[in-house]
Amino acid sequence: MVQDCAVLLMRERQGLTRDQALEEYLVYQIGLFEYLQLFQIASEIVDGKYQPENTLGHGPEQFVRTLFNLSIGLFASLMDKDNRAINVFDVWVVLYPEKKQRIVEVWKKIEPHMYLIRRFRNDVAFHATKDLVRYLETRELFQAKKAEVLPAMQEFFDLAAELMKEQQKALPKFPDEIDPILKKARPSASLKEIAGLKSFFILR
């Protein structure tokens, strides 16, 4: 059964090469880092470590809700079904083949909720429908399903954290492998600029 799901997962990306996976992995890392930064800010507001300037008469709850909405949009963008967008599960399977079963198991837990997550991204978080009725319906539907959706999202981040910890071991040549990718993406950049860009992606 897991093998069948793995085939289904990779159906549209049969020709994904390691170099392509590495390039998409960099895009994924940027999105993941941005998500984690939003989460840290929200956590510090909840804990009272950071009090945002109250210029609109909004309290901490409103600021946290805004950050939460944006984080859902970022989350959806890490596993889009559009061929022009990233699906990190495809990338993970190529770069962490020994973790294929675990990756597919997590996908199976998230996939049933992806329609709602993407709908929230499209109607509320990023694109924002102009239809107020649909906008509010989508927010309310997500709120009603949050107890089911959030644990599935947590499964994703548990796996993401697990793979981040194993990155140096699983991808020992990662710093060298991304050099040509970055140079291709920024052909006019100096060696110093490439090194600075590369340092963003190297986990310490």
Summary of the structure (lengths in Angstrom):
residues: 204
radius of gyration: 18.7
end to end distance: 36.9
largest distance: 54.2
contacts: 539
relative contact order: 0.11
helix: 77%
strand: 1%
